[in-house]
Structure formats: structure tokens, C-alpha cells
Amino acid sequence: MLLHKHPLWNRLRLSRELCLCWNWQRPDGQIKGTACRELLRKLEFRTLIKLPPRQCPGPGRLPTIESMKIERIF
């Protein structure tokens, strides 16, 4: 429902809002944002939801580089 109501939200914002709705937090009071994003990724992998695209590559992931045609002048 949140994805449909807020299509411009990124994954971080979505996970924060879900944690607040579910009152999902650690004993120190911080939200469980990383755990929530992992849950969302697993749901997307199983095609149960469709997440917004990643804004930047994650740790250990290289950015996608598009090929382009270069003309040589010699």
C-alpha cells in the first residue's frame, strides 16, 4: 500500500516508514532499517513486491556502465 501511495519514495524512506508503522526497533530505540530493507529485498526476489530501483550500487557492487560506439579518426 505504501508503494502505491508514495511511488517516489526510495528504498531507505520506505524501510523507515515501515519500521515506524510496525514499531520495529532495537532495544536501544533505533529502527531496524537494515533488517527491513533485507526483508524487502527478499520479498522482491520472490516477486511478491516491486521495489523502486536502487539509487546507487551497494557495497561490493560495481556500477553498470553502458557501452557506447566510438568512431576512430586516423
Backbone as a chain_set.jsonl record, in Angstrom:
{"seq": "MLLHKHPLWNRLRLSRELCLCWNWQRPDGQIKGTACRELLRKLEFRTLIKLPPRQCPGPGRLPTIESMKIERIF", "coords": {"N": [[0.83, -1.19, 0.0], [1.946, 1.259, 0.801], [3.829, 1.633, -1.215], [2.226, 2.139, -3.419], [0.878, 4.457, -2.656], [2.964, 6.253, -2.347], [4.839, 6.611, -4.715], [7.282, 7.815, -5.336], [9.029, 7.446, -3.285], [12.158, 6.306, -2.028], [14.073, 3.271, -1.399], [15.201, 3.434, 1.164], [13.615, 5.369, 2.496], [11.147, 4.075, 2.388], [11.682, 1.779, 3.962], [12.16, 2.985, 6.443], [9.65, 4.126, 7.035], [8.053, 1.825, 7.154], [9.204, 0.534, 9.378], [8.514, 2.36, 11.373], [5.7, 2.182, 11.248], [5.318, -0.496, 11.993], [6.45, -0.464, 14.455], [9.04, -1.392, 14.733], [11.898, -1.865, 16.207], [15.199, -1.686, 17.688], [16.479, -2.71, 20.926], [17.751, -0.39, 21.872], [16.207, 1.624, 20.856], [16.557, 2.498, 18.252], [15.489, 2.304, 14.826], [14.949, -0.722, 12.946], [16.201, -0.569, 10.315], [18.024, -1.702, 8.404], [17.482, -4.454, 8.595], [14.844, -4.397, 7.784], [15.086, -3.491, 5.12], [16.438, -5.668, 4.062], [14.476, -7.652, 4.327], [12.584, -6.569, 2.55], [14.04, -6.772, 0.134], [14.17, -9.573, -0.093], [11.461, -10.19, -0.39], [11.0, -8.94, -2.826], [12.71, -10.448, -4.466], [11.332, -12.838, -4.495], [9.28, -12.106, -6.065], [7.059, -10.929, -4.862], [6.68, -8.305, -4.25], [7.361, -5.113, -5.828], [10.112, -3.186, -5.801], [11.335, 0.238, -5.654], [13.865, 1.336, -7.998], [17.4, 0.832, -7.271], [19.303, 3.503, -5.9], [22.001, 3.811, -5.84], [24.861, 1.702, -6.363], [25.253, -1.124, -4.203], [27.428, -2.069, -1.426], [30.42, -3.524, -2.598], [29.423, -3.888, -5.099], [29.723, -3.148, -8.478], [29.093, -0.217, -10.417], [26.763, -0.16, -13.158], [27.922, 0.083, -16.41], [27.232, 1.614, -19.369], [27.698, 0.639, -22.744], [29.181, 2.369, -25.489], [29.34, 3.569, -28.833], [32.352, 4.304, -30.432], [33.886, 6.345, -32.723], [36.726, 6.043, -34.686], [39.194, 8.273, -35.752], [41.571, 8.299, -37.971]], "CA": [[0.0, 0.0, 0.0], [2.821, 2.434, 0.846], [4.447, 1.806, -2.519], [1.249, 2.738, -4.327], [0.564, 5.816, -2.203], [4.161, 7.094, -2.413], [5.695, 5.986, -5.733], [8.582, 8.476, -5.446], [9.876, 7.093, -2.147], [13.24, 5.359, -2.293], [14.064, 2.104, -0.515], [15.511, 3.853, 2.533], [12.416, 6.012, 3.056], [10.137, 3.033, 2.548], [12.014, 0.944, 5.124], [11.957, 3.781, 7.666], [8.216, 4.254, 7.295], [7.562, 0.518, 7.593], [9.668, 0.319, 10.757], [7.69, 3.189, 12.25], [4.341, 1.604, 11.276], [5.36, -1.779, 12.694], [7.148, -0.272, 15.723], [10.138, -2.354, 14.619], [13.1, -1.184, 16.664], [16.129, -2.407, 18.55], [16.316, -2.335, 22.337], [18.214, 0.983, 22.129], [15.246, 2.561, 20.307], [16.799, 2.756, 16.837], [14.685, 1.453, 13.957], [15.665, -1.831, 12.312], [16.153, -0.236, 8.9], [18.771, -2.658, 7.591], [16.708, -5.697, 8.59], [13.647, -4.151, 6.987], [15.477, -3.464, 3.706], [16.746, -7.051, 3.684], [13.172, -8.293, 4.162], [12.01, -6.063, 1.299], [14.78, -7.382, -0.979], [13.757, -10.969, -0.198], [10.107, -10.19, -0.951], [11.111, -8.599, -4.245], [13.321, -11.597, -5.124], [10.263, -13.829, -4.66], [8.288, -11.4, -6.9], [5.873, -10.591, -4.088], [6.573, -6.852, -4.338], [8.277, -4.461, -6.759], [10.733, -2.052, -5.127], [11.918, 1.269, -6.519], [15.242, 0.976, -8.369], [18.458, 1.29, -6.377], [19.843, 4.815, -6.245], [23.439, 3.65, -6.03], [25.208, 0.298, -6.136], [25.551, -1.475, -2.824], [28.837, -2.384, -1.167], [30.942, -4.639, -3.358], [28.802, -3.954, -6.423], [30.197, -2.122, -9.394], [28.006, 0.405, -11.173], [26.598, -0.611, -14.53], [28.446, 1.041, -17.385], [26.663, 1.353, -20.678], [28.667, 0.744, -23.83], [28.855, 3.368, -26.494], [30.124, 3.415, -30.038], [33.364, 5.353, -30.601], [34.435, 6.363, -34.069], [38.149, 6.384, -34.719], [39.591, 9.144, -36.858], [43.003, 8.138, -38.238]], "C": [[0.878, 1.258, 0.0], [3.475, 2.698, -0.5], [3.498, 2.473, -3.509], [0.927, 4.181, -3.949], [1.723, 6.779, -2.381], [5.152, 6.525, -3.429], [7.08, 6.614, -5.859], [9.508, 8.177, -4.276], [10.966, 6.138, -2.592], [13.181, 4.238, -1.258], [14.323, 2.469, 0.946], [14.284, 4.463, 3.201], [11.325, 4.984, 3.321], [10.421, 2.184, 3.792], [11.823, 1.705, 6.433], [10.488, 3.868, 8.029], [7.619, 2.931, 7.764], [7.975, 0.233, 9.034], [8.838, 1.138, 11.743], [6.276, 2.633, 12.371], [4.289, 0.336, 12.116], [5.974, -1.661, 14.086], [8.311, -1.264, 15.832], [11.432, -1.643, 14.968], [13.937, -2.078, 17.567], [15.892, -1.978, 19.998], [16.783, -0.913, 22.655], [17.302, 2.047, 21.511], [15.44, 2.906, 18.836], [15.949, 1.811, 15.987], [15.56, 0.376, 13.318], [15.634, -1.665, 10.795], [16.851, -1.24, 8.007], [18.012, -3.976, 7.495], [15.457, -5.55, 7.73], [13.978, -4.14, 5.495], [15.82, -4.863, 3.204], [15.45, -7.835, 3.462], [12.536, -7.864, 2.842], [12.711, -6.657, 0.082], [14.374, -8.844, -1.18], [12.349, -11.083, -0.789], [10.138, -9.866, -2.44], [11.707, -9.777, -5.028], [12.28, -12.683, -5.4], [9.095, -13.282, -5.477], [6.969, -11.142, -6.172], [5.627, -9.088, -4.069], [7.534, -6.353, -5.409], [8.796, -3.203, -6.074], [11.167, -0.991, -6.129], [13.348, 0.858, -6.877], [16.239, 1.501, -7.348], [18.957, 2.643, -6.84], [21.343, 4.759, -6.477], [23.771, 2.181, -5.793], [25.559, 0.055, -4.677], [27.023, -1.775, -2.641], [29.267, -3.622, -1.945], [30.338, -4.79, -4.736], [29.338, -2.815, -7.28], [29.016, -1.502, -10.114], [27.949, -0.155, -12.594], [27.082, 0.479, -15.471], [27.893, 0.658, -18.748], [27.742, 1.517, -21.744], [28.211, 1.817, -24.801], [29.808, 3.201, -27.667], [31.074, 4.612, -30.175], [33.916, 5.249, -32.03], [35.882, 6.801, -34.004], [38.43, 7.232, -35.941], [41.105, 9.058, -36.993], [43.24, 8.193, -39.703]], "O": [[0.588, 2.214, -0.718], [3.656, 3.851, -0.889], [3.923, 3.277, -4.338], [0.727, 5.026, -4.821], [1.513, 7.98, -2.548], [6.2, 6.01, -3.041], [7.974, 5.998, -6.44], [10.659, 8.612, -4.277], [10.735, 5.265, -3.428], [12.343, 4.256, -0.356], [13.734, 1.881, 1.853], [13.952, 4.119, 4.335], [10.663, 5.022, 4.358], [9.517, 1.905, 4.579], [11.372, 1.13, 7.424], [10.118, 3.703, 9.191], [6.778, 2.911, 8.663], [7.168, -0.26, 9.823], [8.501, 0.657, 12.825], [5.71, 2.61, 13.463], [3.334, 0.116, 12.861], [6.018, -2.645, 14.825], [8.531, -1.883, 16.873], [11.997, -0.916, 14.151], [13.464, -3.068, 18.124], [15.189, -1.001, 20.258], [16.28, -0.292, 23.591], [17.583, 3.24, 21.625], [14.575, 3.541, 18.234], [15.713, 0.664, 16.369], [16.769, 0.554, 13.173], [15.105, -2.516, 10.08], [16.324, -1.598, 6.954], [17.914, -4.553, 6.411], [15.065, -6.484, 7.03], [13.241, -4.711, 4.692], [15.53, -5.204, 2.058], [15.349, -8.601, 2.504], [12.011, -8.696, 2.102], [12.055, -7.008, -0.898], [14.249, -9.3, -2.317], [12.082, -11.973, -1.596], [9.389, -10.45, -3.223], [11.254, -10.072, -6.134], [12.344, -13.365, -6.422], [8.046, -13.919, -5.572], [5.901, -11.136, -6.784], [4.492, -8.645, -3.892], [8.419, -7.089, -5.846], [8.038, -2.274, -5.798], [11.347, -1.283, -7.312], [13.976, 0.108, -6.13], [15.975, 2.48, -6.649], [19.027, 2.904, -8.041], [21.892, 5.568, -7.225], [23.034, 1.488, -5.092], [26.098, 0.933, -4.002], [27.788, -1.737, -3.605], [28.572, -4.638, -1.952], [30.69, -5.713, -5.471], [29.393, -1.664, -6.847], [28.034, -2.189, -10.395], [28.965, -0.568, -13.153], [26.703, 1.644, -15.346], [28.063, -0.468, -19.216], [28.586, 2.409, -21.663], [27.025, 2.125, -24.916], [30.941, 2.748, -27.505], [30.665, 5.767, -30.054], [34.354, 4.184, -32.466], [36.223, 7.792, -33.359], [37.954, 6.936, -37.037], [41.838, 9.674, -36.219], [44.381, 8.078, -40.149]]}, "num_chains": 1, "name": "protein.A"}
